Amino acid sequence: MDAQQVQTLVQEALPDCEIQVQNDGNHYLVVAVGERFSGMSPVKKQQLVYGALNEPLTDGRIHALTIRAYTPEQWAQRQN
């Protein structure tokens, strides 16, 4: 599975978010930015992204996954 395929799966599940994906083999980093994460705990944010990738995680196409989920405000602060 390539980064674009992972991005597509997450984008379909979270259409109101900006999604970026990087990979190294079958290890992936997903960055999701969207208002929907406002007021959510870090665990709840991760659960949304994991839900989009359940099948490739279960069948082993994705071996390791790191998720970073932010509101637009949190993302802007990280960019400074």
C-alpha distance (Angstrom), angle and dihedral (degrees) to the residues before:
residue distance angle dihedral
M1 . . .
D2 3.79 . .
A3 3.80 129.5 .
Q4 3.82 92.4 -102.5
Q5 3.81 92.0 56.5
V6 3.81 90.9 50.4
Q7 3.80 90.4 47.2
T8 3.80 90.7 51.6
L9 3.82 92.7 51.5
V10 3.79 93.0 49.4
Q11 3.83 92.9 42.8
E12 3.81 90.7 52.9
A13 3.81 90.9 51.8
L14 3.82 94.2 42.4
P15 3.82 104.5 30.8
D16 3.79 92.8 163.2
C17 3.82 93.2 59.4
E18 3.77 135.3 80.4
I19 3.81 108.0 -122.0
Q20 3.80 129.2 -161.8
V21 3.79 123.7 -179.6
Q22 3.78 131.6 -170.4
N23 3.77 125.5 -180.0
D24 3.76 141.6 -169.9
G25 3.78 107.3 -168.4
N26 3.79 105.8 -50.6
H27 3.82 94.0 -21.8
Y28 3.81 112.6 101.6
L29 3.78 138.5 -168.1
V30 3.81 114.6 -158.0
V31 3.80 120.0 -168.8
A32 3.80 114.4 -169.2
V33 3.80 123.3 -175.6
G34 3.78 122.3 -173.2
E35 3.78 146.4 125.9
R36 3.80 89.3 -113.6
F37 3.82 88.4 77.7
S38 3.80 92.2 62.0
G39 3.80 110.7 123.4
M40 3.81 93.9 4.5
S41 3.78 124.3 128.2
P42 3.82 116.7 -118.7
V43 3.81 89.3 -107.3
K44 3.81 92.9 53.9
K45 3.80 90.5 49.0
Q46 3.80 91.0 52.2
Q47 3.80 92.2 46.8
L48 3.81 90.3 58.9
V49 3.79 91.7 54.9
Y50 3.81 94.2 41.1
G51 3.80 88.4 53.5
A52 3.79 90.4 59.6
L53 3.80 91.3 51.5
N54 3.80 101.3 38.7
E55 3.81 96.3 116.3
P56 3.83 98.3 49.8
L57 3.82 89.7 43.3
T58 3.80 91.3 50.8
D59 3.80 96.1 46.6
G60 3.82 93.9 44.6
R61 3.80 100.5 -112.3
I62 3.80 85.3 120.6
H63 3.78 110.7 44.1
A64 3.80 100.1 174.3
L65 3.78 130.6 16.5
T66 3.78 131.4 -170.6
I67 3.79 116.0 -168.8
R68 3.77 127.3 -161.6
A69 3.81 112.6 -178.5
Y70 3.79 121.9 -179.6
T71 3.76 142.5 168.5
P72 3.83 112.7 -120.0
E73 3.81 88.8 -103.3
Q74 3.82 92.6 52.0
W75 3.80 90.2 47.5
A76 3.80 92.4 50.3
Q77 3.82 90.2 51.7
R78 3.80 90.8 51.7
Q79 3.80 90.7 52.3
N80 3.81 92.7 58.4
